[in-house]
């Protein structure tokens, strides 16, 4: 399973043109990779490595979310089945879409 998450970022046409130029000349394999690299560089410029490590470590120590907590009614078995079906359906759809 892919450990990354997808987000939507709005960029100006000029920014996209410049990023595409970087992809075209071989600096990056995709627009997504170029944006990801820019974000990684921004994070390193704003946070000390120790802060990043601490945040990541805290995230890893969080308790996993229980499926029952996602249900408004507290865990009705029928609702649980529906929630699992929806989650599986969304996962399958996301895997079938061509990468952006």
VMD Tcl script that builds the backbone (N, CA, C; Angstrom):
set m [mol new atoms 300]
animate dup $m
set s [atomselect $m all]
$s set {name element resname resid chain x y z} {
  {N N UNK 1 A 0.837 -1.173 0.000}
  {CA C UNK 1 A 0.000 0.000 0.000}
  {C C UNK 1 A 0.885 1.241 0.000}
  {N N UNK 2 A 0.536 2.230 -0.799}
  {CA C UNK 2 A 1.307 3.450 -0.930}
  {C C UNK 2 A 1.230 4.256 0.368}
  {N N UNK 3 A 2.379 4.575 0.998}
  {CA C UNK 3 A 2.355 5.285 2.269}
  {C C UNK 3 A 2.123 6.785 2.123}
  {N N UNK 4 A 1.948 7.283 0.916}
  {CA C UNK 4 A 1.746 8.711 0.714}
  {C C UNK 4 A 0.267 9.038 0.660}
  {N N UNK 5 A -0.042 10.309 0.878}
  {CA C UNK 5 A -1.413 10.783 0.772}
  {C C UNK 5 A -1.480 11.810 -0.332}
  {N N UNK 6 A -2.627 11.913 -0.930}
  {CA C UNK 6 A -2.834 12.840 -2.032}
  {C C UNK 6 A -3.497 14.106 -1.509}
  {N N UNK 7 A -2.984 15.264 -1.943}
  {CA C UNK 7 A -3.621 16.535 -1.633}
  {C C UNK 7 A -3.772 17.315 -2.931}
  {N N UNK 8 A -4.610 18.318 -2.889}
  {CA C UNK 8 A -4.790 19.177 -4.051}
  {C C UNK 8 A -4.120 20.512 -3.749}
  {N N UNK 9 A -3.300 20.981 -4.685}
  {CA C UNK 9 A -2.607 22.251 -4.538}
  {C C UNK 9 A -2.952 23.099 -5.746}
  {N N UNK 10 A -3.359 24.326 -5.514}
  {CA C UNK 10 A -3.654 25.238 -6.613}
  {C C UNK 10 A -2.405 26.055 -6.922}
  {N N UNK 11 A -1.994 26.022 -8.178}
  {CA C UNK 11 A -0.810 26.755 -8.618}
  {C C UNK 11 A -1.182 27.621 -9.812}
  {N N UNK 12 A -0.475 28.728 -9.952}
  {CA C UNK 12 A -0.733 29.612 -11.093}
  {C C UNK 12 A -0.258 28.933 -12.380}
  {N N UNK 13 A -0.825 29.327 -13.508}
  {CA C UNK 13 A -0.367 28.768 -14.785}
  {C C UNK 13 A 1.134 28.990 -15.010}
  {N N UNK 14 A 1.657 30.123 -14.570}
  {CA C UNK 14 A 3.090 30.397 -14.729}
  {C C UNK 14 A 3.936 29.414 -13.919}
  {N N UNK 15 A 3.498 29.121 -12.706}
  {CA C UNK 15 A 4.231 28.175 -11.862}
  {C C UNK 15 A 4.213 26.783 -12.487}
  {N N UNK 16 A 3.069 26.383 -12.992}
  {CA C UNK 16 A 2.968 25.065 -13.634}
  {C C UNK 16 A 3.863 25.011 -14.869}
  {N N UNK 17 A 3.890 26.098 -15.640}
  {CA C UNK 17 A 4.749 26.161 -16.828}
  {C C UNK 17 A 6.216 25.963 -16.442}
  {N N UNK 18 A 6.636 26.633 -15.379}
  {CA C UNK 18 A 8.031 26.525 -14.929}
  {C C UNK 18 A 8.324 25.119 -14.417}
  {N N UNK 19 A 7.416 24.560 -13.632}
  {CA C UNK 19 A 7.615 23.200 -13.130}
  {C C UNK 19 A 7.663 22.195 -14.279}
  {N N UNK 20 A 6.800 22.372 -15.268}
  {CA C UNK 20 A 6.801 21.473 -16.418}
  {C C UNK 20 A 8.121 21.562 -17.173}
  {N N UNK 21 A 8.699 22.759 -17.254}
  {CA C UNK 21 A 10.006 22.936 -17.895}
  {C C UNK 21 A 11.063 22.111 -17.154}
  {N N UNK 22 A 11.013 22.108 -15.820}
  {CA C UNK 22 A 11.955 21.312 -15.029}
  {C C UNK 22 A 11.779 19.811 -15.293}
  {N N UNK 23 A 10.525 19.409 -15.452}
  {CA C UNK 23 A 10.247 17.998 -15.779}
  {C C UNK 23 A 10.766 17.682 -17.172}
  {N N UNK 24 A 10.467 18.567 -18.125}
  {CA C UNK 24 A 10.868 18.327 -19.520}
  {C C UNK 24 A 12.380 18.229 -19.689}
  {N N UNK 25 A 13.112 19.004 -18.911}
  {CA C UNK 25 A 14.566 18.953 -19.060}
  {C C UNK 25 A 15.210 17.851 -18.210}
  {N N UNK 26 A 14.366 17.091 -17.491}
  {CA C UNK 26 A 14.865 15.918 -16.780}
  {C C UNK 26 A 15.227 16.124 -15.327}
  {N N UNK 27 A 14.939 17.307 -14.782}
  {CA C UNK 27 A 15.231 17.536 -13.364}
  {C C UNK 27 A 14.327 16.695 -12.461}
  {N N UNK 28 A 13.119 16.433 -12.926}
  {CA C UNK 28 A 12.143 15.636 -12.181}
  {C C UNK 28 A 11.440 14.686 -13.146}
  {N N UNK 29 A 10.906 13.601 -12.590}
  {CA C UNK 29 A 10.166 12.637 -13.404}
  {C C UNK 29 A 8.714 13.057 -13.624}
  {N N UNK 30 A 8.184 13.910 -12.722}
  {CA C UNK 30 A 6.784 14.315 -12.827}
  {C C UNK 30 A 6.561 15.643 -12.117}
  {N N UNK 31 A 5.420 16.265 -12.398}
  {CA C UNK 31 A 5.052 17.491 -11.679}
  {C C UNK 31 A 4.904 17.196 -10.183}
  {N N UNK 32 A 4.320 16.056 -9.879}
  {CA C UNK 32 A 4.129 15.670 -8.487}
  {C C UNK 32 A 5.469 15.597 -7.751}
  {N N UNK 33 A 6.465 14.995 -8.391}
  {CA C UNK 33 A 7.791 14.892 -7.771}
  {C C UNK 33 A 8.402 16.277 -7.551}
  {N N UNK 34 A 8.205 17.194 -8.496}
  {CA C UNK 34 A 8.770 18.536 -8.341}
  {C C UNK 34 A 8.120 19.287 -7.178}
  {N N UNK 35 A 6.810 19.164 -7.044}
  {CA C UNK 35 A 6.103 19.819 -5.944}
  {C C UNK 35 A 6.517 19.196 -4.614}
  {N N UNK 36 A 6.624 17.880 -4.572}
  {CA C UNK 36 A 7.042 17.191 -3.354}
  {C C UNK 36 A 8.443 17.637 -2.923}
  {N N UNK 37 A 9.350 17.765 -3.883}
  {CA C UNK 37 A 10.703 18.220 -3.587}
  {C C UNK 37 A 10.685 19.639 -3.025}
  {N N UNK 38 A 9.873 20.505 -3.619}
  {CA C UNK 38 A 9.771 21.885 -3.139}
  {C C UNK 38 A 9.256 21.927 -1.698}
  {N N UNK 39 A 8.284 21.089 -1.392}
  {CA C UNK 39 A 7.733 21.048 -0.039}
  {C C UNK 39 A 8.773 20.522 0.944}
  {N N UNK 40 A 9.506 19.471 0.559}
  {CA C UNK 40 A 10.574 18.948 1.421}
  {C C UNK 40 A 11.607 20.032 1.727}
  {N N UNK 41 A 11.993 20.807 0.705}
  {CA C UNK 41 A 12.974 21.882 0.903}
  {C C UNK 41 A 12.413 22.978 1.808}
  {N N UNK 42 A 11.144 23.316 1.650}
  {CA C UNK 42 A 10.509 24.316 2.500}
  {C C UNK 42 A 10.490 23.856 3.955}
  {N N UNK 43 A 10.153 22.601 4.177}
  {CA C UNK 43 A 10.115 22.070 5.546}
  {C C UNK 43 A 11.506 22.143 6.172}
  {N N UNK 44 A 12.528 21.722 5.426}
  {CA C UNK 44 A 13.898 21.766 5.954}
  {C C UNK 44 A 14.347 23.197 6.242}
  {N N UNK 45 A 13.823 24.174 5.503}
  {CA C UNK 45 A 14.216 25.562 5.741}
  {C C UNK 45 A 13.482 26.164 6.934}
  {N N UNK 46 A 12.341 25.615 7.297}
  {CA C UNK 46 A 11.520 26.180 8.378}
  {C C UNK 46 A 11.663 25.448 9.709}
  {N N UNK 47 A 12.014 24.161 9.671}
  {CA C UNK 47 A 12.088 23.356 10.888}
  {C C UNK 47 A 13.452 22.696 11.010}
  {N N UNK 48 A 13.930 22.638 12.235}
  {CA C UNK 48 A 15.180 21.916 12.493}
  {C C UNK 48 A 14.914 20.421 12.332}
  {N N UNK 49 A 15.940 19.685 11.964}
  {CA C UNK 49 A 15.796 18.242 11.753}
  {C C UNK 49 A 15.246 17.557 13.004}
  {N N UNK 50 A 15.654 18.039 14.177}
  {CA C UNK 50 A 15.184 17.449 15.430}
  {C C UNK 50 A 13.673 17.633 15.585}
  {N N UNK 51 A 13.161 18.798 15.171}
  {CA C UNK 51 A 11.717 19.048 15.255}
  {C C UNK 51 A 10.954 18.098 14.338}
  {N N UNK 52 A 11.456 17.900 13.135}
  {CA C UNK 52 A 10.811 17.000 12.186}
  {C C UNK 52 A 10.812 15.580 12.738}
  {N N UNK 53 A 11.951 15.144 13.256}
  {CA C UNK 53 A 12.043 13.802 13.820}
  {C C UNK 53 A 11.074 13.621 14.979}
  {N N UNK 54 A 10.963 14.646 15.833}
  {CA C UNK 54 A 10.050 14.579 16.980}
  {C C UNK 54 A 8.605 14.454 16.503}
  {N N UNK 55 A 8.220 15.246 15.514}
  {CA C UNK 55 A 6.861 15.172 14.992}
  {C C UNK 55 A 6.562 13.800 14.399}
  {N N UNK 56 A 7.496 13.268 13.640}
  {CA C UNK 56 A 7.305 11.961 13.018}
  {C C UNK 56 A 7.220 10.880 14.083}
  {N N UNK 57 A 8.076 10.975 15.089}
  {CA C UNK 57 A 8.073 9.977 16.167}
  {C C UNK 57 A 6.749 10.020 16.942}
  {N N UNK 58 A 6.246 11.233 17.224}
  {CA C UNK 58 A 4.972 11.372 17.929}
  {C C UNK 58 A 3.835 10.766 17.107}
  {N N UNK 59 A 3.870 10.981 15.818}
  {CA C UNK 59 A 2.836 10.439 14.930}
  {C C UNK 59 A 2.864 8.915 14.957}
  {N N UNK 60 A 4.044 8.340 14.956}
  {CA C UNK 60 A 4.185 6.880 14.952}
  {C C UNK 60 A 3.680 6.273 16.263}
  {N N UNK 61 A 3.720 7.051 17.346}
  {CA C UNK 61 A 3.311 6.527 18.646}
  {C C UNK 61 A 1.819 6.677 18.915}
  {N N UNK 62 A 1.104 7.391 18.019}
  {CA C UNK 62 A -0.334 7.544 18.192}
  {C C UNK 62 A -1.012 6.187 18.091}
  {N N UNK 63 A -2.071 6.044 18.867}
  {CA C UNK 63 A -2.825 4.794 18.817}
  {C C UNK 63 A -3.606 4.734 17.508}
  {N N UNK 64 A -3.693 3.546 16.911}
  {CA C UNK 64 A -4.456 3.436 15.664}
  {C C UNK 64 A -5.929 3.759 15.888}
  {N N UNK 65 A -6.541 4.343 14.890}
  {CA C UNK 65 A -7.949 4.690 14.936}
  {C C UNK 65 A -8.787 3.423 14.813}
  {N N UNK 66 A -9.762 3.280 15.697}
  {CA C UNK 66 A -10.648 2.118 15.619}
  {C C UNK 66 A -11.805 2.443 14.690}
  {N N UNK 67 A -12.187 1.470 13.879}
  {CA C UNK 67 A -13.255 1.671 12.909}
  {C C UNK 67 A -14.540 2.151 13.584}
  {N N UNK 68 A -14.821 1.650 14.776}
  {CA C UNK 68 A -16.046 2.026 15.474}
  {C C UNK 68 A -16.113 3.523 15.729}
  {N N UNK 69 A -14.959 4.166 15.912}
  {CA C UNK 69 A -14.957 5.591 16.207}
  {C C UNK 69 A -15.365 6.424 14.992}
  {N N UNK 70 A -15.366 5.834 13.805}
  {CA C UNK 70 A -15.773 6.548 12.603}
  {C C UNK 70 A -17.285 6.544 12.414}
  {N N UNK 71 A -17.966 5.736 13.181}
  {CA C UNK 71 A -19.414 5.621 13.053}
  {C C UNK 71 A -20.100 6.564 14.028}
  {N N UNK 72 A -21.047 7.340 13.539}
  {CA C UNK 72 A -21.747 8.321 14.368}
  {C C UNK 72 A -22.576 7.659 15.457}
  {N N UNK 73 A -23.112 6.474 15.188}
  {CA C UNK 73 A -24.017 5.837 16.134}
  {C C UNK 73 A -23.319 4.897 17.117}
  {N N UNK 74 A -22.000 4.843 17.086}
  {CA C UNK 74 A -21.279 4.058 18.067}
  {C C UNK 74 A -20.978 2.628 17.680}
  {N N UNK 75 A -21.271 2.196 16.492}
  {CA C UNK 75 A -20.812 0.879 16.091}
  {C C UNK 75 A -21.862 -0.128 15.714}
  {N N UNK 76 A -23.001 0.292 15.219}
  {CA C UNK 76 A -24.019 -0.623 14.712}
  {C C UNK 76 A -23.380 -1.526 13.664}
  {N N UNK 77 A -23.510 -2.869 13.804}
  {CA C UNK 77 A -22.858 -3.787 12.860}
  {C C UNK 77 A -23.220 -3.509 11.405}
  {N N UNK 78 A -24.472 -3.136 11.141}
  {CA C UNK 78 A -24.868 -2.841 9.763}
  {C C UNK 78 A -24.136 -1.602 9.265}
  {N N UNK 79 A -24.027 -0.583 10.093}
  {CA C UNK 79 A -23.316 0.632 9.717}
  {C C UNK 79 A -21.830 0.342 9.538}
  {N N UNK 80 A -21.305 -0.543 10.367}
  {CA C UNK 80 A -19.895 -0.925 10.256}
  {C C UNK 80 A -19.639 -1.560 8.894}
  {N N UNK 81 A -20.525 -2.463 8.482}
  {CA C UNK 81 A -20.384 -3.095 7.169}
  {C C UNK 81 A -20.429 -2.053 6.056}
  {N N UNK 82 A -21.349 -1.101 6.165}
  {CA C UNK 82 A -21.458 -0.045 5.156}
  {C C UNK 82 A -20.187 0.808 5.126}
  {N N UNK 83 A -19.660 1.126 6.296}
  {CA C UNK 83 A -18.443 1.937 6.367}
  {C C UNK 83 A -17.258 1.214 5.733}
  {N N UNK 84 A -17.144 -0.077 5.987}
  {CA C UNK 84 A -16.056 -0.869 5.401}
  {C C UNK 84 A -16.228 -0.944 3.892}
  {N N UNK 85 A -17.469 -1.178 3.429}
  {CA C UNK 85 A -17.714 -1.233 1.979}
  {C C UNK 85 A -17.330 0.082 1.303}
  {N N UNK 86 A -17.734 1.203 1.911}
  {CA C UNK 86 A -17.389 2.508 1.337}
  {C C UNK 86 A -15.883 2.708 1.299}
  {N N UNK 87 A -15.204 2.341 2.373}
  {CA C UNK 87 A -13.749 2.512 2.426}
  {C C UNK 87 A -13.059 1.667 1.360}
  {N N UNK 88 A -13.497 0.425 1.206}
  {CA C UNK 88 A -12.900 -0.460 0.200}
  {C C UNK 88 A -13.192 0.077 -1.197}
  {N N UNK 89 A -14.422 0.524 -1.433}
  {CA C UNK 89 A -14.791 1.058 -2.740}
  {C C UNK 89 A -13.921 2.268 -3.090}
  {N N UNK 90 A -13.732 3.186 -2.142}
  {CA C UNK 90 A -12.906 4.365 -2.390}
  {C C UNK 90 A -11.445 3.974 -2.632}
  {N N UNK 91 A -10.960 2.993 -1.889}
  {CA C UNK 91 A -9.583 2.542 -2.089}
  {C C UNK 91 A -9.410 1.965 -3.493}
  {N N UNK 92 A -10.327 1.110 -3.901}
  {CA C UNK 92 A -10.239 0.485 -5.227}
  {C C UNK 92 A -10.316 1.561 -6.306}
  {N N UNK 93 A -11.233 2.511 -6.160}
  {CA C UNK 93 A -11.334 3.596 -7.145}
  {C C UNK 93 A -10.033 4.384 -7.233}
  {N N UNK 94 A -9.436 4.679 -6.088}
  {CA C UNK 94 A -8.195 5.458 -6.104}
  {C C UNK 94 A -7.062 4.699 -6.782}
  {N N UNK 95 A -7.047 3.383 -6.657}
  {CA C UNK 95 A -5.998 2.574 -7.285}
  {C C UNK 95 A -6.226 2.407 -8.784}
  {N N UNK 96 A -7.475 2.556 -9.230}
  {CA C UNK 96 A -7.783 2.385 -10.643}
  {C C UNK 96 A -7.586 3.666 -11.439}
  {N N UNK 97 A -7.556 4.817 -10.766}
  {CA C UNK 97 A -7.370 6.095 -11.461}
  {C C UNK 97 A -5.920 6.208 -11.911}
  {N N UNK 98 A -5.700 6.734 -13.113}
  {CA C UNK 98 A -4.307 6.943 -13.543}
  {C C UNK 98 A -3.632 7.978 -12.640}
  {N N UNK 99 A -2.364 7.783 -12.389}
  {CA C UNK 99 A -1.608 8.704 -11.532}
  {C C UNK 99 A -1.548 10.062 -12.169}
  {N N UNK 100 A -1.592 11.081 -11.309}
  {CA C UNK 100 A -1.530 12.461 -11.802}
  {C C UNK 100 A -0.121 12.969 -11.763}
}
mol reanalyze $m
mol bondsrecalc $m
mol representation Tube
mol addrep $m
